[in-house]
Amino acid sequence: MKYMTTRGGETVSAERAIVQGLGADGGLFVPESFPQVTKYDLRDMAALNYNERAVRILERFLTGFSREQLRGMINAAYARFDDHGVAPLRELPGGVHVMELYHGPTLAFKDVALTLLPHLLTASARAVGENREVLILVATSGDTGKAALSGFADVPGTRCAVFYPNGGVSEAQRLQMVTQRGDNVAVMAVNGNFDDAQTGVKRIFSDREAAKAFADRGVVLSSANSINWGRLVPQIVYYFSAYCDLLAKGTIAPEEKINICVPTGNFGNILAAYYAERMGLPVNRLICASNRNNVLSDFIRTGRYDARRAFYQTTSPSMDILISSNLERLLFELSGRDAAAVSGWMKSLKETGEYEIGSDALNKLHGLMSGGWASDEDCAEEIGRVWNENGYLIDPHTAVAMKVLRDYRAETGDEHVCVTASTASPFKFGRAVSAALHMPVDADDFTLCARLADKTGLQVPASIAALPTLPVRHNTVCAPEDMLKTLMAKLEK
Ligand SMILES: *Cc1c(COP(=O)(O)O)cnc(C)c1O
């Protein structure tokens, strides 16, 4: 399997795509074709555990590795999860199945890919003969940063540098990052929002002088954001796995179509669901859920992407994003793989902050996906409702998806069995969740989490409970325009 870029660039191996992260033309790597999974494959996979299902999906894309190699990497990665199912389903009334993606070491779905990526990346670097140190640059809206730090800490031959929006993440998310141990990690707060951090990281990637400075130091850059193919491919697995679980339980019949609802920011997670559908997963509809930064739900309705709007800080900070990088990969498919059209739209986005796709592409989009959004108030109400009706505690990102699904069902009457991605532990967002349950919020986040545990009978995850006792190791703050300079100073040390 070879990879091309969304802007018509070079064709490379999966290993090269993973090491490089981003195409030299600024485009994103995409597979040349979508390997197929038949109904017989699905039936066979239903009898396997999560890790073996992952082997079956990954080997179709990462053809440079043997099945044994992949199995070794997958088993090592998911041994760090607290649930052997990795992505267990929890059934709620009405055919809603919540897929809990937060059982990894940092309690958000990013772990599913980022526990595996260090293995994939180091093996890929070896395979392409890359002997230089690989510097992983990360812009995070809150969860990717910690998951990348946790995955790459002290991995030989790598360094990991994370930029997060100062004041734009939850207290638990911030402490998770600034207390990270490891000799090869750096964490920097940027005085700006996630889009500023992401734009700054992209600028570092394309800065020629920086490239030379890195080369002089024997360093090569890569990315752990979902622009990296190595991030996306492990995320395809859990949609197949959820389907297999539903088949195995007899909840659905073979070939029965399901809906999938995903709380969306950078469009990586829902793109993985779309790729699963292209590979043959029986999907009726994808439902793209946004928070008040609803640029995507407007786009899905109108075909016009307009990022020139106010940026809001919400109670679902990991989705506070106006430039959804991975949408480019969907546009590539919607346009019939027209690299020139995609390049034009991306140029327009960069220069004017907007673009508009044609009616052909928009019709295709409407055949595939619905979009909706939920305000902070909606989301708080949803957390309360799901707790009161089902005794089930969800985080604000998951609540956005649950609310958008509820609206979608009310509007359309579409009652297909639905898998909803639950992307983070509620204890990462103790303040917002406590407020949603009308509990007092007159204390620090950790006291609130302890009270939440008392009320719900759940346990505060140990990694969250320990945060206030850990020493802060990273306290650098920089302006968006100083990200490169700040990073270089870190590398000197
Ligand atoms: C990253 C994240 C999202 C958004 O995922 P994308 O792949 O960026 O669309 C949603 N919820 C949580 C908790 C996240 O960490």
The ligand as an SDF file (V2000), in Angstrom:
LIG
                    3D

 15 15  0  0  0  0  0  0  0  0999 V2000
   -9.2980   15.5880   20.4900 C   0  0  0  0  0  0  0  0  0  0  0  0
  -10.6150   15.4410   21.1480 C   0  0  0  0  0  0  0  0  0  0  0  0
  -11.8130   15.5580   20.4270 C   0  0  0  0  0  0  0  0  0  0  0  0
  -11.8480   15.9230   18.9610 C   0  0  0  0  0  0  0  0  0  0  0  0
  -11.2810   14.9210   18.1560 O   0  0  0  0  0  0  0  0  0  0  0  0
  -10.8140   15.2640   16.6650 P   0  0  0  0  0  0  0  0  0  0  0  0
  -10.1590   14.0390   16.1690 O   0  0  0  0  0  0  0  0  0  0  0  0
   -9.8520   16.4230   16.7980 O   0  0  0  0  0  0  0  0  0  0  0  0
  -12.0240   15.6490   15.9140 O   0  0  0  0  0  0  0  0  0  0  0  0
  -13.0040   15.3180   21.0950 C   0  0  0  0  0  0  0  0  0  0  0  0
  -13.0190   15.0270   22.4140 N   0  0  0  0  0  0  0  0  0  0  0  0
  -11.8930   14.9310   23.1370 C   0  0  0  0  0  0  0  0  0  0  0  0
  -11.9900   14.6210   24.5810 C   0  0  0  0  0  0  0  0  0  0  0  0
  -10.6470   15.1170   22.5340 C   0  0  0  0  0  0  0  0  0  0  0  0
   -9.5300   15.0060   23.2640 O   0  0  0  0  0  0  0  0  0  0  0  0
  1  2  1  0
  2  3  1  0
  2 14  2  0
  3  4  1  0
  3 10  2  0
  4  5  1  0
  5  6  1  0
  6  7  2  0
  6  8  1  0
  6  9  1  0
 10 11  1  0
 11 12  2  0
 12 13  1  0
 12 14  1  0
 14 15  1  0
M  END
$$$$
